[in-house]
Amino acid sequence: MTALGKLFRTTVFKLSLVYLVVFAIGAGLVLMRVGMNVKELFDDQIDQTVEAEIAGLSEQYRRGGIRRLVETVERRANQPGSSLYLVTTFAGERIAGNVAQLPVGVLERPGLIETRYARTDGVVAEHRALARIFLLPGGFRLLVGRDLEDREALRGLMLQALLTSLGWLVLIGAAGGIFVAMRVLRRVDAMSASAQTIMSGDLAQRLPRTGSGDELDRLATSLNAMLERIGELMKGLQEVSDNIAHDLKTPLTRLRNGVDEALRKAQSPDDYRACLEKVVEESEGLIRVFDALLMIARLESGAAQEVMQDFDVAEVARDVAELYDAVAEEQGVMLTLDAQAPLMMRGGRELIGQALANLVDNAIKYGSPCEAGAQAVVNVAARRIGDRLELVVADRGPGVAVEDRARVLERFVRLERSRSRPGSGLGLSLASAVARLHQGVLRLDDNEPGLRVTLDLPMGEDQKR
């Protein structure tokens, strides 16, 4: 397609043409209305002039009769730029005036009329006039009028002005439409070229902006933000794939080696049973990992919105603390609970419970004090701060360094000191995804000593009151 063809097919150019037609019609209607107003004003002035002259001539007739009227009419008719005058008998026979001929029946028509007439100067050309017929006492008729040549000349000038204005309007409008369309087309072509580059694989490319803040700039900003998010998701997907390949390789290798060893060395049904039990244990671990991944994916896609309901966060905290009380006691950990009831919010009860359970499980596993003989303590708290709710899990363990706190929220990330303990590195990722689903945030802070993890959640509008 040629550049001119692309220009004519742009939406901006088509809209410019539409606006041009609309403006042209509007300008035409305005000028037509102005012309009608000028005509009405012209006719009103003629009517007032004719009425005044008829009144004066009637007065002359009353004072001196037909002779004086004829003398007055003849004197006025011979003056330059005079009005039109005609005095006739009742039968229509001309007595005096500068009108030689009228169409049949005009003298019988009352009121102000527009008619053709012929002059007495011998000019054959047809003229038009606006005149009024007045019946005098004695049966005589008096016609007084004004030629419409000036009005027709003014109408011609206005028509010419209308056509000239429309011509300039079309010319300027078309030039303006082409100019605007070319500018927009250049920007759209630049954005299309960038989009082609992105589709070819350069995900770091972004749509160009001019900084004008117009609709194309706002569109480019929104699309660039979307591309940035897609880039982050692609990067995250790549990292997840790498982490899955790395972290699941070990349990799958153990699974294969156990089966291979059983095939080579097992001598009795008990040996085979022990091997199958290990296979089941490893398989359950893998299933838990994949379940956590699926849950995180559902949360990040917003697919869990249907589980939203009003519930008491303090009750959830008590249930989780009760669930892990035996586990904590077995590990030699003191588990405490501080829940201010009731703490109502709108959200996913099971999701909040799962997130809190992950935090408590991590605290019990990795929150053992560094000092020998020190008591391991995990504190769970649920409280209201203003119009927000906080679920806090704090321990007295080694904590997490400041530079690692953002990284540990990613999937499959496990710090070196925790790799010797069972786990998949998905607990904090799942809790963070639950917080984002509820428009909240997961914070990691120093407990001095230990780690304090806070699940900061907004309350529903109904619960704020």
N, C-alpha and C positions, 0 to 999 in steps of 0.2 A: 504494500500500500504506500502511495506517495505521501510526502509530508503534508501537502495541501489536502489530500483526502483524509488523513488522520485529523487534521485541523478541523475540517468541516464536520467530522463525525463526533467531535468532543461534546460533552454535555454542556460545557460553558458556552461554546459557540451557539448551540441550539437554544439555550436559555437566553442568550443575548438576542437572537433573532425573535424569540417570542416576546421579550420585553420591548424590542424595537417596534414590532407590530402593535403591541398594546399601547405604547407611547404615541405612535403615529395616529392610531384611532382616537386616542384621547385628545391629542393636539387638534386633529381635524374637527372633533365634536366641539372643542372649546372655541375654535375660530368660527365654526358655523354658528354657534350661539352668539358670539360677538357680532357677526354679520347680521343676524336677525335683530339683535338689540339696536344696532345702528340703523337698520331699516325702520324699525318702529319709532325710534327717536326722530329720524328724518321725516317720516309721515306725520308724526305729531306736530312737528314744527310747521310743516306745510299746512296742516289743518288749522292751526292757530292763526297763521298768516291769512289764509283764505277767509276764515271767519271774521277776522278784523276788517279785511277789505270789503267783504259783503256788507258788514254793518255800516261802513262808511259810505258805500255806494247807495245803499238803501236810504240813508239819510239824505243824500243828494237827490234821489228820486222824490222823496217826500217834499223837499223844499222847492224843487224846480221842475218836477215832472220828467217825462221821457227825454225832452230836449236837453235838459241839464245833465241827465245821466249819460246820454250819448256823448256830449261834449267831454265830460269827465273821463269816460272810458277811452275815447279816442286819444285824449291827451296822455293818459297813463300807458296805453298800448304802444305809443311811439317812443317811449323812453327806453334807453338801453337796459337790458336785463330785467325787463318788466315781466309781470305775471301774465297769465293768459286770461283774456276777457272775451266775452261774447254776450251780446244783447239780441234777443230774437222776439218775434211775435209769438202769440200762443200757438200758431200753426207751425212754428219752427223756422220762419223766414228770418235771415240774418239782417240786423239793422246796423250794428257797429261791433268793433273788436278786432283782435288779431288772430282769431281762429277762423279758418276758411271752411273746414269740413269736419263733421263728427260722424261716427257710426250711427246707423238708424236706431232709434229708441233710447239713446243716451240721455236726451233732454227730459225723458219721462222718469228717469231713475232718481230716487231721492237719496240724500246723504252724500257722503264722500265716496267718490268712485275713481277707479283707475281705468283710463280709456286711451284709445288711439286718437290722433287728431292730425290735421294738416294745417300748416301755417298760411298766412296770406302773403308771405314774401315770395311765393312761387317755387320754393324748394320742394321737390317731389318726395324727399325722404320721409319715411314714416316716423312720427314722434309719439312719445307716451307722456301722459300727464296725470296728475292727481288733482281732481276738480270737484267742486260742489255746485249743484244746481239750486237756484233760489227763485221762487215764483213771486213776482212783484204784483202789487195791486194793478188792476187793469188788464191782467192776462199776459203781461210781458214776462220773459224768462231771462234771468241773469246767470251766466256761468263765470265763475272765477276759479282759476287753478294755477298750478306750478308745473313746469316741465320737469321730468324725472331724469334728464340727462346727467345731472350731477350725481344723483343717486346711483344710476347705472355705472357711471365712471368709478364711483367709490366701491361698488360691488366688484367691478373688474379688478381694481387694485387689491381688494381683500382676497379675491380668488387667486390672483397672482402671488400674493404674499403667502397664502396657504400652500400652494404648490411648491413655492421656493422653500418654505420652512420644512415641508415634508421631505423635499429632496435633500436639504442639508441634514435633516434628522436621520434619514436613511444612510447617508454617506458617513456622518460622524458615528452613528450607532454601529454600522458595519465595521468601520475602522477600529472602534473601541472594542467590539466583540472579538475581532481577530487578534488585537493586541493582548487582551486578557486571556483568550484561549491559548495563545502561543506561550504566555508565561506559565499558565497552569500546565499545559502540555509538557513543557520542559521539565517542570518539577515532577510530574507524574512519570515521565520517561526515566528520570533519574531514580525515582523510587522503584520503578519496574526493573531497572538494571540492577539495583541493589538486591531486589528480591530474587532475580535470576542467579546472582552470585551466591546468595544464601542457599537457594535450592540446589546449587551445584556442589554444596558441601562446606562452604565457608561460613560456619555458624557464628564467627566473630564479627561478620559484617553487619552494619546497622543502616537503617533508612536515613537518608540525609535530611537535615532540618535547616531552615534559614534563620530561625530565631525571631520570626515575625509574630509568632503566637496565633496564627490564623488556623482555620480548620484543618488544613493539610499538615501543619506543624503539630497540632494536637493529635491527629491521626498517626503521624510518624512516631510521636512520643509514646502513644499507647501500644503501637505495634512493636516498638523497640523494647518496651517493658515486657511485652509478651514474649519476644524473642529472648530477652534476658532470662525470663522464667523457664522457657523451654531449654535454653542452654544449661541452666542449673539442674533441671530435671534430667537432661541427657548426661551431664557430668555425674549426677547422683546415681543414675542407672548404671553408668560404666563402673563407678566405684562399688556399687552394690554387687554387680556381676563379678568384679575382681574379688570382693570380700567373700561372696558366696563360694567362688572357686577355691579361695584360700582356706576359709574356715570350715567348709563342709568336706574338704579333701581328707582331713584327718579322721573324722568319724567314719567316712566311707571306706577309708583305707583300713581302719581297725575292723570294720564290719567284714570286709573282704578277707583280711588276714585271719580273722577268727574262723570264718567258714572254711578257708583253705587249710588251716591247721587241724580243724576237726576232721576234715576229709582225709588228712594224712595220718593223724595220730590217734583219733578216737578208736577205742577198742570195745566200748560197751554202750548200752543205751543211756547210761548216766552221763557219759562223756558227750554224747550227742545232745542230750537235754540241756546240759550246762552251756553248750555252744549256742543252742537256740535261744536260751534265756538271755545271753549276751547280745544276740542279734536283735531280739525284741527290745531290749533296753536301748541299744544304739538307734533302732528304728524310731522308738518313741521320742528320743531326743531330736532326731531329724524332723519328725512330724511337728514337734513343738516349735522348731525354728521356722518351718514353712508356715505354720499357723500364725506366728507372730508377724512374718513378712506380709501375709495376706491381710491381716488386721491393719497393719500400718498403711498398706496401699489403699484399703477401703477408707480409712480415716482421712488420708491426704486427698482423696478424690471427693470427699464430702458425702459418700454413699451411706453414712451411718446417721443421717439426720432423722430418719424415721423412728429412732429409738428415744428421741427426746421426750422427757416427762418431768414433772415436779417431784422432787424427792429431798430427803434430809441427808445432807453430807455428813453430819455428825454420826448418824446411824451407820452409814457406810464405813466410816473410820472405826467405829466400835466393832463392826463385823470383821473387818480386816485384821484388827488387833487381836480379836478372839481367835481367828483362823491361824495366825502365826504365833500365838502365845506358846503352844506346845513346842513348835519348832525352835523358837528362841530359847526356851528353857533347856531343850536338848543341846543347843549349841553353847549354853552357858551365858546367854545374853539376857539382860534385864530389859523387858519391853514395857514402856509406860505409855499411857494415853491421856490426853487432855483435850476433850471435845466439848465445846459449848453448844448445847442442844436448845432449841432446834436451829439448824442452819439450812434453810430451804433454798434451793436453786432449781433452775430448769436445765436439764441436760440428759446425758446417757448414764443412768445409774450403774449399769454393768461396766461401762467403759471407765468411769471414774474409779470404780472399785478395782478394776484390773490395773489401772495406772498406779493407784496407791499400793496395791499388792506388790507390784514390781519394785517400787521404791523401798518398801519394807523388806522385801526379799534381798535386795542389793545391800541394804544397811546391815542385815544380819550376816550376810556372807562376807562382806568386805569391811565392815565397821569395827573389827577387833582392834583394841588399843595397841599402840606400838610398844608401850611400856609393859614389861613383864609383870604379871600378877595384877594388873589393873582390871577393874570390872568393866566388861563390855555393856554399854547402855545404848538403847535405841529409843528415842522419844518420838511419839506420833502426836501431832496436834492438829485440831480443826478449829478455826476461829474466823470471826468476821472482822474485816478491816474496812470501815466505811461502807461502800456499796460493792465490795468484793469479798470473796471467800478465799481463805488460804488453808491448804493441806500441807503440813510441814512434817518431814521425816529427817531427824538429826541423829548422827552417831558420833562416837569419839575415836574413830579410826584415823588412818593416815590422811584421809581427805583426797582432794583432786587439785593439782596445781592449776593456777589461774589460766595458764596458756593451754591447758588441756580441757577446760570446761566446755568450750563450744564443740570441740572434736568428739567428746564422749557421747554427745547427743546424736551422733550419726550412727547409721546402722553398722553392726559388726565391729565397732571400734571397742577394743579392750586394751587397757593399759598393761604394761609389761608385768607388773607385780600381781595382776589378777588372772593372767593366762594359765596359771597352774591350778586354778579353781574351776569347777564346772560352770558353764554359762555360754551364751551365744552372742552377747554384746547387743541385744535388741531391747532390753528392758527400758533403758532411758529413752531410746528412740520411740518406743511405743507410748511412753508417758508424755513425751514432747508432742507427738502427733495428737493425742487425746486433748492436750491443752490447746493446741491450735484449732482443733475442731470446735471447741467451746469458746473461741476468741480469747483464750487465756495465754499464759506463758509459764514455762518451766524454768526456774532459776536455781543455779548452783552457787552456794555461798560458803564461806569459811565458818565453821562452828567453833573454832578455837578451843580445843582441837577437834578435828573431825570435819565432816561434810554435812551441810544443811541443805536439803533439797526442798524447794517450795513450789507447789502447784497452785498458781495464782489464777483464780477463775472469777468471771463476772457473775453477779446475781441476775436473776430475771427481773423484768420491770415490775411484775406483781409483787416480788419479794422485797423490793426496795422500800415500799411504802409501809 
